Amino acid sequence: QVQLVESGGGLVQAGGSLRPSCSAFGRPFRVFAMGWFRQAPGKEREFVARICPSGIYTDYSDSVKGRFTISRDNTKNMVYLQMNSLKPEDTAVYYCNAEIIRSSWSPLYDYWGQGTQVTVSS
């Protein structure tokens, strides 16, 4: 069974850095676009960053552009989010997202991880 598992969240002071990662376990047949979303308390889940299958093209929300960098390692089916110059408003649960074909006869599905908490103190 394919699942996404995040790690690397934590508590950091404003201005600091974190690098959460996400791995697609279960030997997926093919992993397409991967991305990160976040959800702060009392707010809706919002888009953070996205990376195409080859890793050449990326997209970011305006709130993180220039501070966060998304990357991936297709040999390990992993995606990373390098977060620099963190601000208290970046505090949220960060969710990994990926478009995956589980096996050669399966359709494309949208998978989500369980989330990893990122807390930025002022």
Protein Blocks (a to p, Z undefined) as FASTA:
>chain_A
ZZdddehiacddehiacddddddehiiabdcddddddddehiacddfbdcdfkomaccdd
fklgojaccdddfklopacdddehiafklgccddddddddfbfkbccdddddebjadddd
ZZ
